[in-house]
Every structure is written in structure tokens, then in C-alpha cells.
């Protein structure tokens, strides 16, 4: 869970606790940096840009109660103080797909 409770008014940023997926590499971010790279989750299919989002289906492991989307196009670095750990997790394949979408968003190649 990510605390975005101090969002700027009128920007469209979430202004509440929102689910998110930590996608940063422990090899880099495990070095003591006080940040993680996070992709937010949403249930809004209209925000799920093709090739820049990954569908996450509900499973007991991920805690989702409905279909949601990992918004790779909205990747952000946030301080640990904004994160609240949960017991939920996604599959290794879903994480790999999200990372591929992030790469596609910042490269000149479509995926």
C-alpha cells in the first residue's frame, strides 16, 4: 500500500492509500537507499493503456477481489515512509511483464 495522501490538488494524483507493486530490484535498492520503485494498481480499465499496463486477476495470494491493472506508465519512486507492506504478492511472470511494460514506456520500441 502506498500513501499518496498529500497529492497536489487538480493533478489527478491519488489522494489516499492505494495499492501498488514494488518493482525495484533488490540488487540496486537493497543497498540502503530509502526508496522503492512502485507501480500503482487500479480497477479502472480506462487507465489500462495497452502495452503499458498489466492485468492482474484476483487470486488468494494477491489479495485482489476483482480484476485490476498495474499501471506501468505511472511508475514512481517513493520513499519507504510512504509504503505499508502487505502479505499479498503477484507471480514472477506478472512482475516480469510489468518490468517489460516499464521498459517499453521509456524506450523507442513498442512491445
Residue pairs with C-beta under 8 A, 6 or more apart in sequence:
1 17
1 18
1 19
1 20
1 83
1 84
1 86
2 17
2 18
2 19
2 20
2 38
2 40
2 78
2 82
2 83
2 84
3 17
3 82
3 83
3 84
4 13
4 14
4 15
4 16
4 17
4 18
4 82
5 15
5 16
5 17
6 15
7 13
7 14
7 15
14 40
17 84
18 40
18 41
18 42
19 40
19 41
19 68
20 38
20 39
20 40
20 41
20 83
21 38
21 39
21 41
21 70
21 90
21 95
21 98
22 36
22 37
22 38
22 83
23 37
23 38
23 39
23 75
23 95
23 98
23 99
23 102
24 35
24 36
24 37
24 38
24 77
29 35
29 36
29 37
34 79
34 80
34 81
35 77
35 78
35 79
35 80
36 77
36 78
36 80
36 83
37 75
37 76
37 77
38 75
38 76
38 77
38 78
38 83
39 70
39 71
39 72
39 74
39 75
39 76
39 98
39 102
40 70
40 71
40 74
40 76
41 56
41 64
41 68
41 69
41 70
41 71
42 48
42 68
42 69
42 71
43 66
43 67
43 68
43 69
44 69
45 67
45 69
47 53
47 69
47 71
48 55
48 69
48 71
49 71
49 73
51 101
51 104
51 110
51 111
52 71
52 72
52 73
52 101
52 104
52 105
53 69
53 70
53 71
53 72
53 73
53 101
54 69
54 70
54 72
54 94
54 97
54 98
54 101
55 67
55 68
55 69
56 62
56 64
56 67
56 68
56 69
56 70
56 90
56 94
57 64
57 67
58 64
58 65
58 66
58 67
61 88
61 89
61 90
61 91
62 88
62 89
62 90
63 86
63 87
63 88
64 88
70 90
70 94
70 98
70 101
72 98
72 101
72 102
72 104
72 105
73 101
73 105
75 102
75 105
90 98
100 111
101 111
103 111
104 110
104 111
